[in-house]
């Protein structure tokens, strides 16, 4: 099996509603928020982990094509597909299956960084309104008997309209159908636009869309070995 090409995938993810991907509570101080979002440990700017995007894409595609164990039985324990034969396993990797013939996982999903435009807008909001790159949404539980609100709680969310830079790399080997894998990824992105990313999607969180989606093929045989050229010069 030889690596034939790389497909660089880029897009702008736009939050059409507030987006929440939970972060660590380890640094919460007295009076702090109990439900923070994930942020860069140094800049404190929110980001979207590549694992969140990749896991959601895989889950949505498996909901369409089904899940099987490595013994080719229907997967019933909630875990990802591990059959080692299907297109989802080829692109995303066969879950916990070390005895397969697919070779390396094909899709790399980078952490999604906030765009400069959104950083500038939210920095301005921080200076003028004290908004720390997020919004605080308060939710309650409704008492069914008297209609009153109980158990108020606060959640931190990335505000609607915030955008992030999506970057993925698809590895294509000589035995792969490149277009078929690209079509699978496109299908996953379309499914995600009609579902949600992060938590609390049934309550309106996490609606996203992908703008400026591009697929750029890179011939690995044309990638120059810079270190070799420098050493010979």
C-alpha positions, 0 to 999 in steps of 0.5 A: 500500500503506497500513499498516492496523494493528499486532499487538503480540505478547508472551510469556514464553520459559522455558528448559526446558533450558540455553540457549546463544547464543554471545557474543564472545571479545574480552574473554576474559582468561587463564584465562577461558572459551573459549565464553561466552554473549552478554551485555549489554555494560554489565550483563553480564546474558544476553539473547536477540538478536531475530535468533536468534529470528527466524532460527530461526522462519523456518528452521523455517517454511521447512523446512515450506513449502520454499525457492525462489530469486528465480527460483523455482528450489529453493534449494539453497545453504542460504540463506533463501527469496528467492522474494518470493511466499510467506507466509514471504517476506511476513512475514520478508522475501525474502532478498537479493531487491530486485525484489519486490512485497511491500513492507516486511518485516512482522515485527519481533522485539525482543531478549529481556530476562531477566525481573525474576523470573529476574534476582532469582533469579540475583542471589541465586544469584550472591551465595550460590554465585558463579553469574554468571547462567549455568552452566558445562557440561563436555563431552568426546569419547569415544574409541570404542576404549577408552571414555575421555573426551578433549578436555574443553571448557567451555561457558557456558549460561543455566540451566534455568528462566530466563525472558525477555520476548518482544516482536514487532510484526507490521505489517499492510498493506491487502492483507494477510491478518492472521489468516493471518500470525498463524497462521504466527507461531503455527505457527513458535512451536509448531515452535520448542517442538518443536525448539531455540533456540541451539546444540547442540540435539541434545545437549539444549540450547535446549528452550524453551516460550512462556507467556502468548502474547498478540496485541494489535491496534493500529489505527494510525489511533487512535495519537495524534500526541503531538508535534502535540498538544503543539505546538498546546497 
